[in-house]
């Protein structure tokens, strides 16, 4: 089994808290060999904590000298597209923190730089990879729980004003959006993993309490191709924080309640009144392993794809899904009109800017 040489670009909190542990958890399959950061002091601290012998302030120099197999991008969103394209053109695979880009236009620019058989760029949407979500997706996809009808997707978190006083946060030009883009995107992606393709979005967004350019609350109603309807709430104003996803099907309700990550015990299955087979009901909660949702859960899937020279999960069209739904949400919120997938074309201003150039 090959050992892949990994570089981290951006050595802030998410790199240290999530990406480095994921690389370590991969064992001999991945080795952290270098890092890049424009802040020399922060880079030096990162080197000391990780034991990296060589680090860079220049991405171009790192790519030319180190030629890493995989680059994990942990920088602010406005830098993602340029970094990803540079890495792909240098022959390195890419794993992008969320949101992957500021717009569909930027995301499509990234995928245009991919090669046949690799390198590819994938997005960190770790909630798809916990054993609980993979099990629920299999059950729903197989029809074992009946037909999906109603869903709730809530990311109700709390961030005070100081959080948004960081220069790049809360701005359309640097973060791409508010809690819809920077926080709720994870739960939105998990909703899409369970329910599939959407067809129509109706939404509202507002800035109710925080001082920033973007929204601090958004709400949407989404119709899916299979007929199900979902309600999505994204907030950074909620003192009791919760990440909650619920799908009501004809034979059962599936729920997961957590904050930043779940385990199997966070998932619940409630049978409909007409479902009385206790053995069947019990089987819904039987999962052979307990893998929590985390970067460590997702990275092996990326490495597997690299071994095979295949497109990894959450790259290409699949990695675009959450960004596409969020674009539709913002478009509906700003125009006051329902949005369909067909409207999100390069000729539309929201394809290029999440706010369509309009102030909230």
Secondary structure, 3 states (H helix, E strand, C coil): CCCEEEEEECCCHHHHHHHHHHHHHCHHHEEEEEEECCCHHHHHHHHHHHCCCCCECCHHHHHHHHCCCEEEECCCHHHHHHHHHHHHHCCCEEEECCCCCCCHHHHHHHHHCCCCCCCCEEECCHHHCCHHHHHHHHHHHHCCCCCEEEEEEEEEEECCHHHHCCCCCCCCCCCCCCHHHHCCHHHHHHHHHHHCCEEEEEEEEECCCCCCCCCCEEEEEEEECCCCEEEEEEECEEEEEEEEEEEEECCEEEEEEECCCCCHHHEEEEECCCCCCHHHHHHHCCCCCCCCCCHHHHHHHHHHHHHHCCCCCCEHHHHHHHHHHHHHHHHHHHHCCCEEHHHCCCCCHHHHCCCCCCCC
